[in-house]
Amino acid sequence: MKSQELIVLGLASLAVYLIVKSQKGSSGSTTEKPADVVKEIFDAAGKAFSNGWRYFSDGTAIDPAGNYYFGGQLVWRNPSASLMV
């Protein structure tokens, strides 16, 4: 092989390596589960917030009635929330 072909082959190999490495998660797996990535956020004492809301590291929040919010916007309304008192 010529030196130019070796350089191209080396760069292609490096590109494939970097692509595969970038697709792997922190655990080395290419198929991380959301539960492995998203964590619930607790108050300073490490307990659930006293207002009944649950907060998560990905920007999701769940109100006491079970409605889901993402980034402050309602994304799913609990159908039985109207039955809650």
N, C-alpha and C positions, 0 to 999 in steps of 0.2 A: 504494500500500500504506500501511497505517497504521503508525505507529511501533511498535506492539506486534507486528505481524506481522513487521516487519524485525528486531526483537530476537529473536523466536522463530527465524526463519530463520538469523540469525547464530549463535545458540547451537547450533542443529542442525548447522550447517556445522562449527563448532568441535568438537563432539562426534565427528563423523565423522572429522575430521582427527586428533584425539587417539587414536581407536580404531585407525586405520590406522597411525599412527606407533608406537603401543605394540606392534603385532604385528610390526613390522620388527625385525630383529636389528641387531647392531652394524655389519654390513656394508651395511645398507640393504635387504637381501634379506628377503623374507617366508618363504623356504624355506632356512634355514641347515641345513647338513648337520652331523650330530653330530661328524664329524671336525674341523669348523671351530670347535667349541665345547669339546669334551673334549680335554684335553691330558694326555700322560703326564707323571708326576712323576718326576724323577731325583734322585740324591743331590747333595750339595753340590758335587761335582766335575763334575756334569752327565752322569754315567754311570748305567747301570742299577744297581740295588741288588745287592750281592754275595750276598744270600740267595736270589736266584732269583725273587723276587716282582716283579710289575709293579704299579704304582699309578697311578691316573688321577684327574684333578681332579673327576670327578663322584661319587667314592666307590666306584668299581669297583676291585677288586684281582684279580689272577690269580696263583694259586700256581704253583710250579715244575712241578706235574703237569698244569696246564692247567685247573684248576677255577676257576670265576668266583664272586666274592663281591661283594655290594653292601651297603654299610653294615655290614660284618662278618658278614653272613649268607650262607651258601652258596646260590647261586641256580641254578647249573648245574654238574653233575659231568661231567667229561670221561669218556666211556665207555671210552676206551682207557687211562685213568689206572691202572687195576688191572693193566694189562700192563706199565707202566713199573716199572723197578727202581731 
